[in-house]
Amino acid sequence: MIEKTMSQLQQDVRRYPLVTQAVANFAYGSNSEDLARLYNKAKDRQWDARSVVDWAVPLDDENPLGMPQSTFPLARSRWFLSLAESKRVDVVRSYHGWMVAQFLHGEQFGVLTASRIAMEAADHDSKLFAAIQAVDEARHLETYATLAGKIGTTYSISRPFGQFLDSVITAKSIDLVYLGLQIIGEGIGLASFSLIRKATTNPIIAEIYSRIMEDEARHVAFGRLFLGPLYRQLSKSELSIREEFVMNSLSQMSERFYALEVWESYGLDHKQAVVELQNSPSFRIYRRELFNQIVPMIKDIGLWTRPVQEFMGVVKDK
């Protein structure tokens, strides 16, 4: 079983070689009004999940995230409908636990990567914002850990999501960390949170995702402010490296949403699960909507090139 208790999950450890270098800048004045404004907004909008979320409100044991059945990707599949009612309840609860677990793992990597940006950023404004982003990510990490504890089951990081996060945290160039964290990771996360917030009937879930979305929108804006001017100056060969990074990242993130760990833990064969998901209209719409949401971000930073456009067409129709 890939499903784990929170105590078991605490035993999982991933180690990385030191890939960052500390950069100090003693010119403390602000050079970017937009970034300074974003940083000040982040300071003004800090929140504490202990006080703003009413954790006393219970979760539905059969539907922890309070989502309509139509959002469950295998709701109409022959496999799911063949299960006993009690087993179907277990599968839905586990799927919700899996979703929250992946968000939880992603937020930990958000702490790590934002901290790396704070270490390596050359300008004063970026250091300040990256530092407060690390605080945001820590708050999200705390919040998802509490939510995962309330659901009661969780999962290790999925293989494709882990591969994506590994590529970001170990990237040799700091701009790829921005690209992976602020544009790909935060962009898709923002779209996912938006869909959940709109669909949920549980006030706890709505409050959590509304709060986190506001933070994530600032993080995406930070990435766009940094990467847009930079990528307009790159040579064709330098740009191709970033195109490849985007395509690899989107491929890994696309595979992540299959949630194969959940279905396999209930006996559904890997290949059959993929077939069932590809035949699921709700899953196709959900995944397409997620990737459509990040297109404006990719355009804004100058990476909406022909190779990326062709690749995005493959992702959307796959």
N, C-alpha and C positions, 0 to 999 in steps of 0.2 A: 504493500500500500504506500502510495506517495503522500497521501493525506497524513498530517502530523498534528500532534498537540503543540501548543505554544512552547512548552518546556523542551520538547524534542527539537523544535526548530531552533532554539537557542544554541544547540550544539553545532549547528552548521556554520562553518567558517570558510571564507575565501580570502586568500592572501595575494597581494600584488607587489611586484618589484617597485621600488621608489622611482617614479617617472617624472616627478615635478622638480622644479627649481624655484627657490625663493627669490623674488625680485622686489627690491625696496626702491621707492621713489620719494625723494624728500621735497618735491614740489607739490605742496599740499593744496594749492588752489584748484578750484573746479574749472574744467575746460569744456564741459558739456552741460548746457542748461537743461536739455532733455533728460539726461541721465541723473543730474542732481535733483530734478523734479521727481523722477521716478523713485529715487532713494528716499526723499522726504515723504513721499506718499507711502512707501513701505513702512517707514517709522510710525506714521500716523495710524496705519491700519493693522498694527499688530493685534493679535487676539490669543486667548488662552482657552484651549478646549475644555479645561476643567470647569470653567465658569460659563462659557457661551453655549455649550452643548448640554442638554438635559439628559444625562446618561441614565436617569431613572426611568425614562420612557422605554418600555420593553420592545425587543425585536420579535417579529413573528418567527417562531422556531421553524416553520415550514417555508418561509419566504423572508429571510433576514433583511434583504435590501428593499423589501416592499415593492418589488417590480411586477408589472403585469406579466401574465403567462406568455403573451405574444413576444416578449423580449428574450425568452429562454430559447437558445438557438436550436435545440433538438426537440422542442415541444411537439412538433407534428411528425417526428421521425418514427418509422416502424419500430425501431429498437426501443425507444422511450415508451411508446404506447403499449409495448408488449410487457413492460415491467409491472409488477404489483404496485398498487397505490402507495403503500408504505415505502417501497424502494424508490418510486418516482420522487417522493418528498425528500428522501435522503440525497438523491442526485442533485436536485435543485439547491438544497442547502449547501452541499459540497461545492457546487459551481459558484455560488455566491462567496463562499469561503475562499475559493481559489482566486476569484477576482480581487477581493480585498488583499489577499496575500501578495499578489503581484504588484498592486499599488504600494503596499508596505515595503516590499523589497526595492521597488523603484525609488521610493523616498529616501531610503538609506543611501542609495547611490547618488541621489540628489545632494545629500549632505557632503559626500566625498568629492563629487565633481565641482560643486560650488566652492568648496574649500580650496580645491586645486586652482580654480580661477582666481580666487582671492590671493593665493600665493604667487601666481605667475603673471597676473595682469600688470601691465607697465604703468597704467595711468591711475591717478588718485580716485577718480569717480568710479571706475570699474571695481577697484578693490573694496570700496565702501559698499557698493550694491551687492557684489558677490558675497561679502560677509553677512549682510542682512538676509540674502537669499538662503545662505546656509542655516540661519536661524529659522526662516520659513520652513525649510525642508525638515528640520529637526521637529518642528511643531507638527507637521504633517505625519512624520514618522511616529511620533507619540500618539497622534489621533488614530491612525490606522492600527497601531498595535492594540489600543484600547478596543477598537471596533472588532478586530480579529478575535480578541479575547471574549467579547460578548457573543460572537457567532460560535466560537468553541472549536472550530476546525480550521486548519490552514494547510498550506502546501509550500514546499520548497520552490525556489525560483525556477520558472520554466526554462527549458534548455535554450530555445531561440532568444528569449528575453535576456537570459544570462549572457549569451554570446554578444548581443547588442550592447549591454551595459559594460561588459569586459572591453569591447572595442573602444568605447568612449573613455573609460577611466584610464586606459593605457595608451591612448592616442599620443603620438610624439609631438604633434603640433597643437598648441592651445586653442587655435580656432576650431579644430575638429571637436574639441571638448564643448565649446560653445554650440557648435552645429548639432552635435549629438544630444546634448542636454537641453538647451533652450529651444531649439527648433523641432527636432524629431521627437525626443522624449516628452518634453513639456507640451508640444503642440498636439500630439496624439492623446496625451493624458488629458489635456484641456477638453478635447472633443469627447472623450469617454466620460469625463465627469459631467459634462453638459447633458449628455444623453441620459445618464443615470438621474441627475437632479430633476430633469423634466418628467421622468417616468415614475419616480418613486412616490409612494403614498405615505412613507414614514417620515415624520418631522425631524427625527435625529439625522437620518440620511440626507434629507434635503438641506439641513443646516450645515452639516459637515462639508458636503460637496459645494455648496454656495461659497463658503469661506475659503476652501482650498482653491476653487476656480479663480477667485479674485487675486490670490497670491500668484497662481500660475500665469495669469495674464500679464502680470508685471514681469515675470521671468522671461516670457516669450518676447516682450517688448525690449528687454535688455539685450537679448540675442540679436534681434533685428537691428537695433541701434549700433551694435558693434560690428556685425558681419556685413551689413549692406555696403558701407563705404569701403571696407577691406576687400570684398570680393569683386568690386568694380575695378580694382587695380591689378588683379591677378592676370598672369599670362595664361595662354590656352592650356599649356601642360599643367600648370598649377590648378587651374579650374577643373581639369579632368579628374584630378585626385579627389576633389570635393564632390564631383558628380558621382564617382564610384562609391564614395563613402555614403552618400545619400541613398543610392540604390541598394547597397548592401544592408544598410540600416533599415530601410523600408521593407526589404525582403524578410529580414529577421523579425521585425515587428508584425508583419503580416502573418507569419507562421505562428507567432505567439498567441494570437487570438483563437487558435483552434482549441486551446485548453485540453490537449490530449491527455494530460495527466489525470484529469477528472474522469473522462470516459474510460480510460484504460483501468483505472482503479475499480470500476464497476463491471469490468469484463468485456467492454466493447473493443474489438480489435482496432489497432491504429489505422489501418487502411480503410476499414469500413467506417470509422469515425470521420475520416476526411471526406469520404463519399457522402455521408449523411449531411455533413456541414455544407458541402458544396451544393447540395440539393435543397438547402434550407433558405427560402426567400428572406426570412428575417435576419439570418446571419449575413447573407450577401449584402443586404441593405445596410446593416450595422457597420460592417467593415468598410464598405464603400464610403459611407458617411464620414467615418473617422479619417480616411485618407484624403477625402475631398477637403476637409477642414484645414489641412496643413498646406494645401496648394498655394493660397495667398502668401503664406509665410515664406515658402520656397521662392516664389516669384519676387517677393520684396527684397530678398538678399541676393538676387541675381543668379540663382541656380535653376531657374525654370528653363533649362536648355533642352535642345532636341533629344539627347539621350535620356534625360530624366523624364521628359514628357512621354516618350515612347515606353519607358519602363512603367510609369504610372498607369498607362493604359493597360498594361499587362496585369498589374496589381488589381486594378478595379474590376477587370472582367474575369479574373481567374476563378 
